[in-house]
Amino acid sequence: MIEIRPLSPKYFQDIIKFTDKEIGLNYFDESSLWELYNQSQTHFGSASFVAYDEEKIVAIRLTRMHGCG
C-alpha cells in the first residue's frame, strides 16, 4: 500500500538513493534537499511529499512555495 508522507529530513538519504537511480547520479545532495525542505514549509506543513510502498520510495514531489528561491 502506498503511503504519502510529508517531506522530512529523516527521508533525505532515501531520496538521494531514489533520485540517484531514477533521475541521475548526484542530482540531489543533502545540502540541496535542505534548501528545498526549507523552501517548501508553510504554516500548515510541508508542500513536498514522499510516497513509500512499505519502506521503499516510489515517488517524490518536491515543491517550493511561492516567493522562495
N, C-alpha and C positions, 0 to 999 in steps of 0.2 A: 504494500500500500504506500502511495506517495504521501509524504508529509512536507508541507510548506513551512519553513522556519524563517523568522526574521534574520537578516544578516547580523552576525556576531563575530567578534574577533576569535572566538573559540573554533570557528569554522575555517579560518584563513588557510591553514595547512591543507585541509581537504580541498578547498577551492583552487589553490595553487596546483595540486596534483591533477585535479579535474581539467583545469584550463591548459596545463602543460600537454595533456593528452589530446584534448578536444579542439583547442584553438592553436596552440603552438608553444614551444618551449620558451619559458620566461616571459610570457605575455603579461602576467601579473607577478608582482613580488609582494612581500609583506608591507612594504612602505606604500606602494600604490593602493593596496587594499585598505590600509588605514585611512588614506586620503579619501577614497570612495566611501568608506564607512562613515567618516565624519561628515561628508557632504550629503549623505543620504538620511541623516537623522532629522526627525521632525518632532513637534510637540506631542504627536500621537504615536511615535515609534519610528521604526525603520521603513524607508521606501524601497529597500532592497531585500531580496529573498533568496533562499537556498532551498531547492527541492531534493529531498532524500527519499530513496527507496531502501528501507531498512537503514543501514549505516553507509550507503553509497550515494554520493551526489549524482543526480541525473539531470539537473538543470540549475541555472543561476539566473537571477535578474538583478543587475546592478544599476541603480538609478541615482543620479544626482538631483537634488532638489533645486528648483528654480532659483537662480541667483548665486549658486555655488559653482566655483571653478569655472 
